[in-house]
């Protein structure tokens, strides 16, 4: 067992009531009361270690009647606590190692997950860029085809317009020739023009 201590910097923060270890007798604190036995539950270098603590210790508040109302701690009579164990129990050492292993495994898993997410995002970004390039190429091809079709249709319409103009000119020429022939032959024929 260690010597009594009032140094608050090394006092455990989380603790729970514990039973007396075998072969250890109760001790009295500086104020003369019997000490309580507490066990460290904080994940620290003292996990699982037991110690004596004054029954009037300032950080051991009385039981609360309601979950919302916490009674004030009584003023400290003494700040006595004394370690019973000098080393952590085997289960605590195993627990710390297991927690450390789980923490590293969790960190490793988190890093792998982050890398996988980054890789997936990069692949999605690359797929999106490829898709955009394909769509742009498709749109450019459609624009080029539309322009070719427009030029082809323009050529077809121009040829039709030329054929129509040629046909109209031929009809005009025919009409002029018929009109000239009719005017030249005014009095000829069965019925003269002025009687018609």
ChimeraX attribute file (.defattr): number of C-alpha atoms within 10 A of each C-alpha:
attribute: neighborCount
match mode: 1-to-1
recipient: residues
	/A:1	10
	/A:2	11
	/A:3	8
	/A:4	16
	/A:5	14
	/A:6	12
	/A:7	10
	/A:8	10
	/A:9	7
	/A:10	9
	/A:11	13
	/A:12	18
	/A:13	13
	/A:14	13
	/A:15	18
	/A:16	13
	/A:17	13
	/A:18	14
	/A:19	10
	/A:20	16
	/A:21	12
	/A:22	6
	/A:23	5
	/A:24	9
	/A:25	7
	/A:26	12
	/A:27	16
	/A:28	15
	/A:29	21
	/A:30	15
	/A:31	14
	/A:32	11
	/A:33	12
	/A:34	16
	/A:35	22
	/A:36	21
	/A:37	24
	/A:38	22
	/A:39	22
	/A:40	21
	/A:41	18
	/A:42	14
	/A:43	15
	/A:44	13
	/A:45	14
	/A:46	22
	/A:47	22
	/A:48	24
	/A:49	20
	/A:50	27
	/A:51	25
	/A:52	24
	/A:53	24
	/A:54	25
	/A:55	22
	/A:56	23
	/A:57	19
	/A:58	16
	/A:59	12
	/A:60	15
	/A:61	14
	/A:62	12
	/A:63	9
	/A:64	11
	/A:65	9
	/A:66	8
	/A:67	6
	/A:68	7
	/A:69	8
	/A:70	12
	/A:71	12
	/A:72	10
	/A:73	14
	/A:74	13
	/A:75	11
	/A:76	14
	/A:77	13
	/A:78	17
	/A:79	20
	/A:80	22
	/A:81	26
	/A:82	21
	/A:83	20
	/A:84	19
	/A:85	17
	/A:86	12
	/A:87	15
	/A:88	15
	/A:89	15
	/A:90	10
	/A:91	11
	/A:92	19
	/A:93	16
	/A:94	12
	/A:95	15
	/A:96	16
	/A:97	12
	/A:98	12
	/A:99	13
	/A:100	12
	/A:101	12
	/A:102	12
	/A:103	12
	/A:104	12
	/A:105	12
	/A:106	12
	/A:107	12
	/A:108	12
	/A:109	12
	/A:110	12
	/A:111	12
	/A:112	12
	/A:113	12
	/A:114	12
	/A:115	12
	/A:116	12
	/A:117	12
	/A:118	12
	/A:119	12
	/A:120	12
	/A:121	12
	/A:122	12
	/A:123	12
	/A:124	12
	/A:125	12
	/A:126	12
	/A:127	12
	/A:128	12
	/A:129	12
	/A:130	12
	/A:131	12
	/A:132	12
	/A:133	12
	/A:134	12
	/A:135	12
	/A:136	12
	/A:137	12
	/A:138	12
	/A:139	12
	/A:140	12
	/A:141	12
	/A:142	12
	/A:143	12
	/A:144	12
	/A:145	12
	/A:146	12
	/A:147	12
	/A:148	12
	/A:149	12
	/A:150	12
	/A:151	12
	/A:152	12
	/A:153	12
	/A:154	12
	/A:155	12
	/A:156	12
	/A:157	12
	/A:158	12
	/A:159	12
	/A:160	12
	/A:161	12
	/A:162	12
	/A:163	12
	/A:164	12
	/A:165	12
	/A:166	12
	/A:167	12
	/A:168	12
	/A:169	12
	/A:170	12
	/A:171	12
	/A:172	12
	/A:173	12
	/A:174	12
	/A:175	12
	/A:176	12
	/A:177	12
	/A:178	12
	/A:179	12
	/A:180	11
	/A:181	11
	/A:182	13
	/A:183	11
	/A:184	10
	/A:185	12
	/A:186	12
	/A:187	13
	/A:188	10
	/A:189	8
	/A:190	6
	/A:191	10
	/A:192	11
	/A:193	13
	/A:194	7
	/A:195	6
	/A:196	5
